[in-house]
Amino acid sequence: RLRLLSVSRLWTGMQGTDTARPALAVKIDNVSRAHPQSGVNQADVVYEEVVEAGLTRLIAIFQTTGAPAVGPVRSARTSDPLLLEGFDNPLFAYSGANRGTQVAVDGSSLVDVGRDAAPALFWRSGDRRAPHNLYTSTDRLWALHPERTVIPPAPFNFAFTDQPLHPSAEPAKGVFIDFGRAEIDYEWTGSGWQRTHNGAAHTDSGGVRVAPANVVVQFTRYGISAADSRSPEAITAGSGEAWVFTRGNVVRGEWNRPDVSQPATLTADGEPIHLAPGRTWVALAPPGSATWR
């Protein structure tokens, strides 16, 4: 076990050697016109949060691997600083913000590598209309801060080879999440949880189906953003219910984040929940919005 852990990447639990660099979070458009997206299957962790009118946006976080193109990149929300501050001053790439949101980003521990801060590192694709056509590159953004050589804290605990499931695990075939105008389904395939978005298979720009090793439904309360009364704000500090879908099972437990400088922890019956090695998608789902099967 010690030998296996010594060569496992901290952020995914997969075999390999960690790269000493910061977490890089990119805000990604998630309306149907923004599909297919680039880079989502290369991110270690992808968070999905509610924005206006029951739509969602993604925050793709890269640490172990990068992507030559990521996007479409969209604007920040006040939900983002609180969520991301647990990852040790992460780099944050986005395409602008309203005044109140910009104040929140500037006042946080996030390192701004957005379009306004580094315009030369973003480009627009000619095959789509704005605003759904702005892209960036992870390597270009990491190159802005070569002095950052500390690996940030991992967001999850990962299982080692042959480690049994949590005692409270129950077999599961999938989960459906109704965000409002974004209806999301994940279905177990035997190796991952394939994702469907509003009835259509969710694939990336290379035609590869989104099917992460793990899906976490982190039931999250939403308040009203001080920056825009039309915009919901995810409250990702504190605690709440969590469903963890891993290895064809669900573990129903809790998320807990008393210290906003650290990621949330996942437990059930007081014991840590260990995820399968691989990539993880996290739904910041309003309470009562999900059903599993």
Backbone bond lengths (Angstrom), bond angles and torsions (degrees), N, CA, C in turn:
res aa  C-N    CA-C-N  psi(-1)  N-CA   C-N-CA  omega(-1)  CA-C   N-CA-C  phi
1 R - - - 1.457 - - 1.518 110.51 -
2 L 1.324 119.03 -45.49 1.458 121.53 -179.49 1.511 110.94 -62.49
3 R 1.317 117.40 -37.36 1.462 120.13 179.49 1.522 110.34 -64.93
4 L 1.341 116.84 -41.80 1.453 120.24 -179.09 1.523 110.97 -66.81
5 L 1.332 116.72 -42.33 1.448 119.60 -179.37 1.523 111.60 -64.45
6 S 1.311 118.26 -31.72 1.461 121.34 -175.42 1.523 112.01 -68.92
7 V 1.332 118.94 -19.15 1.455 120.44 -179.68 1.530 110.81 -119.30
8 S 1.314 116.82 23.99 1.465 121.40 177.22 1.525 109.32 -102.04
9 R 1.313 115.89 136.47 1.452 120.33 177.59 1.529 110.11 -70.58
10 L 1.316 115.12 135.52 1.458 121.55 -172.09 1.520 112.46 -61.86
11 W 1.338 116.76 -38.49 1.456 119.97 -172.10 1.520 114.38 -86.07
12 T 1.330 118.12 -14.09 1.470 120.04 -179.82 1.520 113.39 -129.44
13 G 1.330 118.25 -13.80 1.455 120.53 -174.79 1.508 113.99 71.77
14 M 1.341 117.52 4.26 1.462 121.18 -179.02 1.523 110.30 -84.78
15 Q 1.331 115.50 155.01 1.450 120.40 -178.09 1.529 110.70 -64.58
16 G 1.328 115.28 138.66 1.455 120.61 -179.87 1.513 110.91 144.92
17 T 1.310 115.57 176.12 1.451 122.10 -178.76 1.518 109.98 -104.39
18 D 1.319 116.86 133.68 1.456 121.11 -179.92 1.528 111.57 -66.56
19 T 1.314 115.84 147.74 1.460 122.99 172.13 1.521 108.18 -99.43
20 A 1.318 116.15 129.19 1.462 121.15 -176.32 1.527 109.68 -80.15
21 R 1.317 115.17 91.46 1.464 121.10 179.58 1.525 108.07 -157.51
22 P 1.336 117.57 165.41 1.465 119.88 -177.28 1.521 112.64 -77.47
23 A 1.305 115.52 165.99 1.455 120.82 168.49 1.525 108.50 -70.77
24 L 1.315 115.44 143.02 1.457 122.83 178.98 1.526 108.26 -123.99
25 A 1.326 116.73 116.54 1.466 122.09 -179.14 1.524 109.42 -105.27
26 V 1.332 116.22 131.20 1.468 121.87 -179.62 1.524 108.37 -123.28
27 K 1.325 116.04 128.11 1.463 121.92 179.09 1.533 109.26 -83.34
28 I 1.328 117.01 122.69 1.461 121.64 -170.92 1.532 111.14 -121.87
29 D 1.317 114.28 134.56 1.454 123.53 176.44 1.533 109.80 -60.98
30 N 1.348 116.77 144.08 1.464 118.23 -178.33 1.519 113.15 -138.25
31 V 1.327 118.23 19.50 1.465 119.19 171.53 1.523 108.49 -79.33
32 S 1.314 117.20 163.65 1.464 120.37 -175.34 1.524 112.70 -58.61
33 R 1.335 117.18 -34.94 1.461 120.24 179.60 1.523 112.74 -67.92
34 A 1.331 116.99 -16.00 1.463 121.42 178.75 1.526 112.42 -87.62
35 H 1.322 116.89 -8.59 1.466 120.61 -179.73 1.529 109.95 -87.41
36 P 1.320 118.68 147.56 1.465 126.96 -3.57 1.530 111.04 -78.47
37 Q 1.328 115.74 147.13 1.460 121.82 -179.98 1.524 110.32 -92.05
38 S 1.317 115.23 162.45 1.465 121.35 178.34 1.527 109.96 -111.02
39 G 1.327 116.06 137.33 1.459 121.55 173.22 1.507 116.29 90.15
40 V 1.337 118.28 -9.66 1.465 118.46 -174.61 1.523 112.53 -66.65
41 N 1.321 117.42 -29.89 1.467 119.69 179.95 1.520 113.03 -82.89
42 Q 1.323 117.97 -5.52 1.456 121.37 176.62 1.529 111.97 -98.92
43 A 1.322 117.72 -14.27 1.465 120.87 -179.68 1.527 110.42 -70.10
44 D 1.326 116.04 143.81 1.466 120.64 176.13 1.526 110.91 -68.83
45 V 1.324 115.45 -43.19 1.462 122.27 -177.37 1.525 108.01 -136.86
46 V 1.323 116.29 139.00 1.460 121.16 174.11 1.525 107.89 -127.36
47 Y 1.334 115.39 123.21 1.466 121.18 174.30 1.519 108.92 -99.02
48 E 1.325 116.08 140.81 1.453 121.80 175.32 1.516 108.89 -116.72
49 E 1.348 116.38 122.35 1.455 121.03 -176.13 1.524 110.73 -124.84
50 V 1.322 115.67 152.38 1.455 121.65 177.77 1.521 109.38 -77.09
51 V 1.346 115.71 135.38 1.461 121.06 170.05 1.537 107.31 -117.96
52 E 1.301 118.04 -149.10 1.459 120.50 -174.55 1.530 111.65 -70.88
53 A 1.343 114.47 150.83 1.473 122.92 169.70 1.523 113.36 61.21
54 G 1.334 117.74 27.98 1.450 120.46 177.33 1.508 114.73 74.37
55 L 1.335 117.54 11.87 1.461 122.06 174.26 1.520 109.35 -87.22
56 T 1.321 116.65 169.27 1.458 120.65 178.20 1.526 110.42 -129.56
57 R 1.327 115.13 157.63 1.457 122.55 168.25 1.518 108.52 -128.53
58 L 1.320 114.17 160.02 1.458 121.43 -178.55 1.527 110.29 -107.57
59 I 1.317 115.34 148.00 1.460 121.81 168.11 1.520 106.00 -120.53
60 A 1.324 115.74 106.54 1.466 121.45 -179.49 1.523 108.40 -92.38
61 I 1.328 116.31 125.62 1.466 120.98 -178.55 1.522 109.31 -111.92
62 F 1.322 114.96 125.15 1.461 123.02 -178.45 1.532 109.17 -111.55
63 Q 1.329 116.10 136.21 1.455 121.02 171.58 1.523 110.11 -143.89
64 T 1.332 117.86 -53.41 1.466 119.21 -175.83 1.520 112.22 -78.24
65 T 1.333 117.15 -34.68 1.468 121.30 -179.28 1.521 109.32 -133.95
66 G 1.328 115.09 162.47 1.451 120.45 178.44 1.507 111.12 -122.34
67 A 1.326 115.88 -172.11 1.460 122.22 179.31 1.526 108.56 -147.33
68 P 1.332 117.55 137.39 1.471 119.64 -179.19 1.518 113.22 -67.17
69 A 1.324 116.93 -25.32 1.462 121.26 176.66 1.519 108.67 -139.49
70 V 1.332 116.58 132.09 1.461 122.65 178.66 1.524 107.82 -133.02
71 G 1.332 115.58 131.27 1.448 118.07 177.38 1.523 111.88 158.01
72 P 1.322 115.71 -171.11 1.459 129.23 2.52 1.539 111.88 -67.51
73 V 1.329 115.64 135.42 1.458 122.07 -179.37 1.527 108.58 -83.32
74 R 1.338 115.87 135.93 1.467 120.13 179.54 1.528 110.47 -129.85
75 S 1.314 115.24 -174.81 1.458 121.41 -169.34 1.524 112.68 -79.88
76 A 1.330 114.32 161.22 1.456 122.41 -178.79 1.525 111.01 -80.58
77 R 1.332 115.22 163.07 1.452 123.98 172.26 1.534 108.57 -132.40
78 T 1.337 115.52 163.10 1.470 118.27 -178.58 1.523 112.02 -69.26
79 S 1.321 118.79 -12.83 1.472 121.47 173.38 1.528 111.42 -64.87
80 D 1.339 116.67 -28.71 1.464 120.52 -166.50 1.531 114.48 -69.79
81 P 1.347 120.46 -47.35 1.467 118.29 -177.98 1.523 113.53 -58.07
82 L 1.330 117.75 -45.82 1.468 119.81 -178.78 1.521 110.84 -62.00
83 L 1.318 117.85 -43.49 1.465 121.03 -179.90 1.522 111.48 -61.90
84 L 1.330 117.02 -43.00 1.465 121.20 -168.65 1.523 114.23 -89.38
85 E 1.326 118.16 -14.45 1.462 119.50 -176.83 1.525 112.96 -63.69
86 G 1.327 117.41 -16.11 1.454 119.98 178.89 1.520 114.59 -75.69
87 F 1.337 117.78 -1.17 1.464 120.56 -173.37 1.527 112.72 -111.56
88 D 1.348 116.42 32.97 1.468 122.47 169.56 1.533 112.21 60.02
89 N 1.328 115.64 67.29 1.470 121.34 175.92 1.527 112.50 54.44
90 P 1.318 117.78 56.90 1.466 119.35 -177.38 1.523 111.76 -68.62
91 L 1.328 115.86 154.68 1.451 120.86 169.65 1.530 107.68 -74.39
92 F 1.329 116.75 140.57 1.470 120.72 -175.82 1.521 109.44 -129.26
93 A 1.351 115.96 115.70 1.455 122.58 -179.53 1.530 109.24 -106.77
94 Y 1.323 116.40 128.60 1.460 121.96 -177.89 1.523 108.07 -158.73
95 S 1.319 117.01 171.76 1.468 119.77 -174.61 1.518 111.08 -115.33
96 G 1.328 116.12 59.89 1.452 120.83 176.72 1.517 112.83 91.85
97 A 1.335 114.46 176.25 1.463 121.73 -177.56 1.520 107.94 -166.71
98 N 1.324 116.00 158.70 1.460 117.22 172.45 1.530 109.17 -72.36
99 R 1.318 116.18 173.19 1.465 119.81 -170.91 1.524 112.55 -59.12
100 G 1.343 116.75 -47.27 1.458 119.62 -177.82 1.515 112.91 -64.85
101 T 1.339 116.55 -39.52 1.465 119.95 178.30 1.518 110.65 -66.96
102 Q 1.330 117.28 -39.17 1.464 119.82 178.87 1.525 111.13 -63.09
103 V 1.320 116.45 -38.78 1.465 120.04 176.03 1.529 110.42 -61.00
104 A 1.350 116.76 -41.07 1.470 120.35 179.41 1.524 111.42 -65.67
105 V 1.328 117.59 -41.05 1.464 120.69 178.12 1.528 110.05 -65.44
106 D 1.335 116.70 -46.36 1.464 120.59 -178.28 1.522 112.22 -64.11
107 G 1.325 116.45 -29.81 1.457 120.25 -179.28 1.514 114.20 -87.78
108 S 1.305 117.39 1.64 1.464 122.09 -178.24 1.521 110.82 -99.13
109 S 1.329 115.62 -178.38 1.470 121.37 177.87 1.526 112.07 -87.01
110 L 1.331 117.80 1.85 1.461 120.47 179.81 1.533 109.99 -70.60
111 V 1.331 115.73 145.58 1.463 121.62 177.62 1.527 107.57 -99.15
112 D 1.312 116.37 115.76 1.460 122.33 -172.92 1.528 110.96 -74.70
113 V 1.342 115.98 113.37 1.466 121.68 171.96 1.528 108.59 -124.28
114 G 1.322 115.50 32.54 1.448 121.53 -178.60 1.516 112.70 -75.31
115 R 1.327 115.50 -178.86 1.459 120.20 -174.79 1.528 112.13 -62.74
116 D 1.321 117.93 -37.85 1.457 119.62 179.89 1.528 111.55 -69.33
117 A 1.346 116.51 -32.30 1.464 120.41 -179.40 1.521 112.57 -80.57
118 A 1.331 116.99 -31.71 1.479 121.28 -176.21 1.524 109.50 -140.77
119 P 1.333 118.93 66.15 1.469 120.95 -173.49 1.521 114.16 -61.55
120 A 1.328 118.29 -27.82 1.470 120.50 -177.80 1.523 112.30 -69.57
121 L 1.335 117.71 -13.92 1.461 121.07 -176.21 1.523 112.63 -97.88
122 F 1.332 116.61 9.70 1.464 122.03 178.11 1.523 108.90 -124.37
123 W 1.318 116.42 150.22 1.467 120.45 176.83 1.520 109.58 -144.96
124 R 1.326 115.28 160.59 1.460 121.00 177.58 1.518 109.75 -108.02
125 S 1.330 114.96 136.80 1.456 121.63 177.27 1.527 109.47 -81.60
126 G 1.324 115.53 142.56 1.453 119.80 179.67 1.514 114.19 -83.54
127 D 1.330 118.08 -5.08 1.471 118.99 -176.00 1.529 113.28 -96.90
128 R 1.349 116.59 6.46 1.461 120.56 176.40 1.526 109.21 -139.75
129 R 1.322 114.74 161.70 1.449 119.99 175.76 1.528 110.38 -88.33
130 A 1.325 115.41 147.47 1.462 120.49 171.71 1.543 108.38 -64.87
131 P 1.336 118.43 147.09 1.463 127.10 8.72 1.526 114.34 -94.45
132 H 1.333 117.19 14.78 1.469 120.78 -172.97 1.535 112.06 -94.70
133 N 1.322 118.06 32.40 1.475 119.53 -173.11 1.527 114.12 -140.39
134 L 1.329 117.74 21.85 1.467 121.12 -178.86 1.529 109.91 -98.45
135 Y 1.334 116.30 131.95 1.465 121.63 -175.37 1.521 110.85 -133.24
136 T 1.330 114.96 162.32 1.451 122.04 174.32 1.519 108.90 -146.05
137 S 1.333 117.05 -179.77 1.462 123.41 -178.46 1.522 109.37 -128.24
138 T 1.325 116.91 134.27 1.463 119.22 -179.14 1.527 112.23 -63.72
139 D 1.316 118.34 -42.35 1.464 120.00 -177.71 1.520 111.08 -64.02
140 R 1.315 117.24 -37.95 1.468 120.04 177.82 1.524 111.17 -63.57
141 L 1.326 116.02 -40.38 1.460 119.75 -178.72 1.524 111.41 -71.80
142 W 1.334 117.65 -42.48 1.473 119.53 176.34 1.525 111.22 -60.39
143 A 1.339 116.70 -34.26 1.469 120.58 -177.83 1.525 112.55 -64.74
144 L 1.327 118.17 -16.74 1.457 120.84 176.76 1.524 112.35 -68.45
145 H 1.339 116.11 -23.21 1.466 119.73 -174.65 1.530 110.74 -134.04
146 P 1.336 117.71 66.29 1.472 120.43 -179.80 1.525 113.13 -66.61
147 E 1.339 116.39 -16.56 1.465 119.63 179.73 1.523 112.67 -74.92
148 R 1.314 117.87 -12.67 1.463 121.36 -178.45 1.527 109.19 -84.72
149 T 1.313 117.17 102.97 1.467 121.50 -173.81 1.529 112.74 -125.61
150 V 1.323 117.52 20.15 1.467 121.42 178.02 1.521 108.92 -105.99
151 I 1.318 116.06 131.23 1.468 120.83 177.82 1.526 108.71 -75.45
152 P 1.329 118.11 125.49 1.470 120.21 -177.80 1.523 111.75 -72.02
153 P 1.343 116.58 163.22 1.470 119.85 -179.68 1.523 111.42 -61.70
154 A 1.323 115.10 139.92 1.465 120.63 -178.85 1.525 110.35 -72.20
155 P 1.322 117.26 143.64 1.467 119.78 -179.41 1.516 114.78 -78.47
156 F 1.345 117.94 -14.89 1.463 120.78 -174.56 1.520 110.73 -142.44
157 N 1.340 114.77 163.82 1.461 122.23 166.47 1.524 107.90 -96.45
158 F 1.332 116.01 136.14 1.465 119.86 -178.98 1.521 110.25 -113.64
159 A 1.324 114.87 147.87 1.456 121.63 179.77 1.525 110.32 -76.02
160 F 1.314 116.03 145.04 1.457 120.04 171.88 1.524 109.35 -88.55
161 T 1.297 116.70 171.21 1.467 121.30 -177.03 1.526 110.92 -56.47
162 D 1.323 115.73 130.37 1.471 123.95 177.65 1.526 113.95 68.96
163 Q 1.336 118.10 10.00 1.460 119.02 176.43 1.524 109.31 -69.96
164 P 1.330 118.54 130.04 1.471 119.82 -178.90 1.519 111.71 -67.76
165 L 1.321 115.32 158.69 1.455 121.27 174.86 1.525 110.95 -65.79
166 H 1.315 115.77 161.53 1.459 120.96 174.29 1.531 108.63 -55.93
167 P 1.332 118.32 141.50 1.477 120.19 -177.45 1.523 114.77 -56.36
168 S 1.330 117.63 -24.50 1.463 119.18 -178.01 1.534 113.00 -93.24
169 A 1.332 117.79 7.74 1.466 121.29 -179.12 1.526 110.87 -62.87
170 E 1.337 115.90 141.13 1.455 123.15 178.19 1.527 108.62 -125.94
171 P 1.334 118.46 138.80 1.473 119.44 176.81 1.523 111.48 -56.38
172 A 1.336 116.52 138.50 1.461 120.90 -178.67 1.523 109.53 -141.22
173 K 1.327 115.40 143.42 1.463 120.80 176.98 1.517 112.35 -97.70
174 G 1.353 117.13 -22.86 1.450 118.81 -179.38 1.510 111.93 169.65
175 V 1.355 114.29 -174.87 1.456 120.64 -179.80 1.524 108.56 -148.41
176 F 1.338 116.22 142.66 1.460 123.18 177.49 1.515 107.96 -116.06
177 I 1.339 116.76 133.50 1.463 122.31 -178.83 1.524 108.33 -126.29
178 D 1.324 116.19 123.49 1.460 122.21 179.51 1.520 108.74 -106.07
179 F 1.341 116.00 98.78 1.461 120.83 178.46 1.530 112.07 -81.87
180 G 1.318 117.47 -12.18 1.458 122.22 -175.71 1.514 108.82 129.02
181 R 1.330 116.67 -92.92 1.464 121.22 175.99 1.526 111.68 -94.26
182 A 1.298 117.17 3.37 1.465 122.72 172.81 1.529 107.77 -122.94
183 E 1.330 115.89 112.12 1.466 121.76 178.20 1.524 107.64 -108.47
184 I 1.323 115.26 120.16 1.460 121.58 -171.26 1.516 109.70 -118.80
185 D 1.335 115.90 136.59 1.457 120.64 176.25 1.526 109.18 -131.12
186 Y 1.321 115.88 138.50 1.466 122.49 172.37 1.522 108.15 -120.25
187 E 1.331 116.55 134.08 1.461 121.44 -179.31 1.524 109.73 -129.35
188 W 1.315 116.23 132.53 1.459 122.05 -178.99 1.522 110.17 -70.49
189 T 1.338 116.00 131.59 1.473 121.59 -178.41 1.520 112.62 -109.43
190 G 1.307 117.11 -5.00 1.456 121.06 -172.74 1.513 112.38 104.94
191 S 1.343 116.08 -18.25 1.471 119.83 177.76 1.524 112.17 -136.76
192 G 1.325 117.45 -13.13 1.456 121.15 179.88 1.513 110.24 -168.35
193 W 1.337 115.33 178.98 1.462 122.17 -177.96 1.524 107.66 -109.81
194 Q 1.342 116.64 96.25 1.464 119.31 -175.33 1.527 110.30 -72.01
195 R 1.318 114.38 137.69 1.462 121.81 -170.32 1.524 111.62 -102.80
196 T 1.330 114.76 138.16 1.461 123.24 173.56 1.515 108.57 -121.64
197 H 1.334 116.19 135.36 1.472 121.81 -178.03 1.529 108.74 -120.08
198 N 1.323 115.95 115.57 1.470 121.42 -178.67 1.526 112.24 49.01
199 G 1.326 114.77 45.06 1.457 121.09 174.73 1.506 116.25 85.06
200 A 1.346 118.20 -4.59 1.460 121.95 -178.43 1.522 110.31 -114.22
201 A 1.335 116.59 142.16 1.454 120.57 176.15 1.522 109.60 -57.66
202 H 1.324 116.69 131.13 1.466 121.20 -178.49 1.533 108.40 -90.33
203 T 1.322 115.90 108.15 1.458 121.98 179.01 1.512 109.42 -118.69
204 D 1.344 115.63 158.01 1.462 119.58 177.38 1.523 110.11 -90.00
205 S 1.341 116.53 -175.61 1.461 120.88 -175.60 1.517 112.81 -66.53
206 G 1.340 116.97 -15.93 1.456 120.91 175.44 1.512 113.55 -93.02
207 G 1.334 117.21 4.08 1.458 121.55 179.99 1.513 114.35 83.21
208 V 1.348 118.05 9.78 1.463 121.84 -178.29 1.522 109.71 -90.23
209 R 1.315 116.02 129.66 1.467 121.73 -178.96 1.531 110.14 -65.85
210 V 1.300 116.49 137.35 1.462 121.17 171.62 1.523 107.84 -72.24
211 A 1.325 116.99 118.98 1.468 121.63 -177.42 1.530 108.96 -153.28
212 P 1.334 117.71 72.90 1.462 120.68 -176.20 1.523 112.44 -65.67
213 A 1.329 114.96 158.66 1.461 120.44 177.70 1.521 111.49 -67.21
214 N 1.339 116.48 -29.27 1.458 121.77 -176.27 1.522 110.29 -137.24
215 V 1.315 115.23 147.49 1.465 121.97 170.83 1.524 107.36 -129.85
216 V 1.320 115.92 128.73 1.463 121.29 176.16 1.519 108.07 -114.51
217 V 1.322 116.52 122.44 1.456 121.09 171.80 1.528 106.19 -97.03
218 Q 1.319 115.20 103.70 1.459 122.26 -177.71 1.534 107.34 -99.97
219 F 1.315 115.74 96.61 1.461 119.10 -175.56 1.531 109.27 -64.87
220 T 1.337 114.74 123.27 1.453 121.80 -166.69 1.518 110.49 -131.91
221 R 1.316 116.05 130.32 1.461 120.01 173.76 1.527 109.28 -76.81
222 Y 1.324 115.44 148.46 1.456 121.83 177.26 1.528 109.51 -120.65
223 G 1.334 114.56 133.33 1.454 120.57 171.04 1.524 109.46 -104.01
224 I 1.325 115.95 -166.05 1.463 122.11 177.88 1.519 108.45 -103.08
225 S 1.302 116.41 129.07 1.460 120.54 -179.15 1.527 110.82 -65.89
226 A 1.323 115.94 135.60 1.461 120.49 175.44 1.524 111.45 -68.76
227 A 1.339 116.33 -18.14 1.458 120.53 -178.30 1.522 112.56 -84.02
228 D 1.346 116.97 -21.33 1.465 120.83 -177.39 1.521 107.41 -165.24
229 S 1.308 116.36 116.31 1.470 120.28 -176.10 1.516 112.84 -65.13
230 R 1.334 117.65 -15.41 1.467 121.04 177.43 1.529 111.97 -84.31
231 S 1.317 116.72 -10.12 1.468 121.18 -170.74 1.521 111.37 -104.34
232 P 1.329 118.91 124.11 1.466 120.50 174.56 1.521 111.68 -73.05
233 E 1.318 116.48 152.02 1.467 121.65 178.72 1.522 109.49 -125.49
234 A 1.325 116.31 118.75 1.464 121.25 -178.98 1.523 110.54 -71.38
235 I 1.315 115.71 132.08 1.472 121.40 178.76 1.525 107.10 -99.43
236 T 1.335 115.55 94.25 1.462 121.27 -173.30 1.522 112.97 -101.87
237 A 1.322 117.49 13.53 1.461 122.19 168.95 1.522 107.61 -103.57
238 G 1.343 115.86 154.53 1.455 120.13 -179.11 1.513 111.20 102.80
239 S 1.327 116.82 -130.40 1.462 120.07 -176.57 1.522 109.65 -156.36
240 G 1.316 115.43 167.48 1.454 120.63 179.17 1.510 111.15 179.82
241 E 1.314 115.43 -177.76 1.463 121.82 179.46 1.524 110.22 -77.42
242 A 1.325 116.50 146.88 1.468 121.51 176.43 1.509 109.77 -141.41
243 W 1.338 115.59 139.42 1.460 122.21 170.75 1.525 106.79 -112.99
244 V 1.319 115.45 126.53 1.463 120.58 -178.57 1.527 108.91 -113.04
245 F 1.321 115.86 115.34 1.466 121.81 -179.53 1.526 108.32 -99.91
246 T 1.336 115.02 116.44 1.460 120.05 -175.48 1.519 109.88 -153.85
247 R 1.314 116.62 136.90 1.474 123.01 177.40 1.530 112.51 52.22
248 G 1.330 117.20 41.85 1.461 120.76 176.52 1.511 114.71 74.08
249 N 1.310 117.05 17.78 1.456 122.34 -179.53 1.525 110.08 -135.69
250 V 1.319 115.39 166.10 1.456 121.22 171.24 1.523 108.47 -122.80
251 V 1.318 115.37 137.36 1.460 122.10 171.79 1.524 106.73 -114.34
252 R 1.317 116.21 116.78 1.457 120.35 179.95 1.520 109.13 -93.27
253 G 1.315 115.40 117.90 1.450 119.84 -175.09 1.517 111.73 -148.50
254 E 1.336 115.00 -140.68 1.451 120.67 -175.50 1.529 110.21 -136.15
255 W 1.323 115.80 150.64 1.459 120.96 165.85 1.521 107.66 -107.07
256 N 1.312 114.99 146.89 1.457 119.78 -176.46 1.519 109.18 -143.82
257 R 1.327 116.36 127.29 1.458 120.90 -179.68 1.532 109.53 -142.64
258 P 1.334 117.02 78.58 1.464 119.53 179.62 1.523 112.73 -76.16
259 D 1.319 117.03 -24.06 1.466 122.98 -177.75 1.525 108.03 -114.39
260 V 1.330 117.68 111.51 1.461 120.18 -174.90 1.526 112.22 -71.16
261 S 1.323 118.41 -9.46 1.462 120.11 175.59 1.521 112.27 -82.28
262 Q 1.333 116.97 -0.21 1.451 122.47 179.50 1.536 109.14 -126.62
263 P 1.347 117.37 156.14 1.473 119.00 174.73 1.522 111.50 -68.98
264 A 1.303 116.39 163.61 1.458 121.37 174.01 1.530 109.98 -67.27
265 T 1.320 116.29 148.39 1.460 121.51 172.45 1.524 109.27 -103.04
266 L 1.335 115.93 153.92 1.457 122.51 -179.70 1.524 108.80 -118.75
267 T 1.313 116.49 123.55 1.459 121.23 -179.01 1.520 110.53 -138.26
268 A 1.322 115.76 159.41 1.464 123.05 171.19 1.516 107.15 -141.85
269 D 1.306 116.26 129.60 1.473 121.75 -177.44 1.526 111.42 53.59
270 G 1.333 115.37 34.35 1.458 120.52 177.03 1.508 115.61 80.99
271 E 1.333 117.82 -0.76 1.457 121.62 -178.96 1.527 110.62 -110.39
272 P 1.342 117.83 144.05 1.469 119.81 179.57 1.530 111.79 -60.94
273 I 1.323 115.71 145.73 1.468 121.87 173.57 1.523 107.15 -96.60
274 H 1.334 116.43 124.42 1.456 121.87 -179.62 1.533 109.82 -100.18
275 L 1.316 115.66 129.19 1.457 121.84 -178.99 1.516 110.74 -91.28
276 A 1.322 115.81 159.15 1.458 120.64 173.91 1.524 109.20 -69.37
277 P 1.327 118.82 141.87 1.460 119.57 174.54 1.529 111.00 -55.17
278 G 1.316 116.03 136.05 1.460 120.39 -179.13 1.515 111.44 139.88
279 R 1.301 115.55 -166.29 1.462 121.81 -176.37 1.527 110.33 -89.98
280 T 1.337 115.15 154.24 1.457 120.65 -172.48 1.522 110.32 -134.20
281 W 1.331 116.16 134.48 1.462 122.01 172.19 1.525 108.28 -109.35
282 V 1.325 115.80 136.22 1.463 122.32 -177.39 1.520 109.36 -119.87
283 A 1.308 116.74 121.54 1.464 122.39 176.11 1.520 108.56 -95.18
284 L 1.335 117.16 117.11 1.461 121.65 173.22 1.532 106.79 -84.81
285 A 1.309 114.22 76.50 1.465 121.99 -168.17 1.526 110.78 -90.26
286 P 1.326 118.11 134.05 1.467 119.46 173.69 1.531 110.97 -59.09
287 P 1.321 118.23 145.58 1.471 119.83 178.09 1.521 111.52 -54.05
288 G 1.339 115.48 136.94 1.452 121.32 178.27 1.515 115.33 83.27
289 S 1.333 117.39 4.03 1.469 120.16 -175.28 1.520 113.61 -94.07
290 A 1.333 118.94 -3.77 1.465 121.17 -173.91 1.523 111.15 -125.34
291 T 1.340 115.16 149.09 1.462 122.35 172.21 1.518 107.66 -135.47
292 W 1.324 116.85 139.89 1.455 120.01 178.42 1.520 109.82 -114.92
293 R 1.327 114.14 161.89 1.467 119.54 -175.62 1.526 109.61 -139.13
